[in-house]
Amino acid sequence: MKYLITIQYDGSNFYGFQRQNNKRTVQNEIEKALTIINKGKVEIKGAGRTDKGVHAYGQRACFKLGVNVPTQRLLKALNDILPDDIYINKCKIVNDEFHPRFDVKEKIYVYKINIGKYNPIWNKYYYQMKYPLDINKLIEASKLFIGIHHFNNFVSGERNNYEAIIYDIKLDITKNKIIMTFKGKSFYRYMVRNMVGAMLDVARNKVTLSYVKDMLDNYNEIKELSCAPAEGLYLMNIKY
């Protein structure tokens, strides 16, 4: 039986989602819990990776068990075993051909910024800006990323293909907070954080809009801007 689960976690105390030796990761914790339930080793495949300190409301993962367990019973058993900073929100049965990464149609990320008074309680959950921002420039910079682009200059690590499509970037701006919502099909390592960093560099007048546009258009000419910290980033939802 093949199962698909929806995972919520506080990324503050994890070295990311992906399994690592001698490191506390989300994948390690879920696999340990499933191995207890299955009475045999279980490996999960995630819909994507989140880095150290990144949070999730809607991460997805698949796995197979050697025993047939009703989904509601499996859901309860997992949440009884898992630590308090991970919670399984949903569990359903999928067909054997389903792939949690290759079958993705849309991913939604949110990035949270505190532009008000510093709040020590928010340190692990918001990027707390120390600099004034030009909000109009921030909005204009966000528009540059919408559509199909080669994101060579906004991705960490080597890839065979850097092309991705961003369907929409929405900015919800109040007196004290900026909530950025990114919708797209594929997001690569550090891609959201690098886009946010570039947008903030424009809004801080460190670089111009044309500089960021040139980074997208002339993608083989390697340039770098700021990378926003992990704590403000949330994987909100994955749609199939």
Secondary structure as UniProt FT lines:
FT   STRAND          2..9
FT   HELIX           11..13
FT   TURN            21..22
FT   HELIX           26..38
FT   STRAND          45..46
FT   TURN            52..53
FT   STRAND          55..64
FT   HELIX           71..81
FT   TURN            84..85
FT   STRAND          86..94
FT   TURN            96..97
FT   TURN            100..103
FT   STRAND          106..114
FT   HELIX           120..122
FT   TURN            123..125
FT   STRAND          127..128
FT   HELIX           135..143
FT   TURN            144..145
FT   STRAND          147..150
FT   HELIX           152..154
FT   STRAND          163..173
FT   STRAND          177..184
FT   TURN            189..190
FT   HELIX           191..203
FT   TURN            204..205
FT   HELIX           209..217
FT   TURN            218..220
FT   HELIX           230..232
FT   STRAND          233..239
//
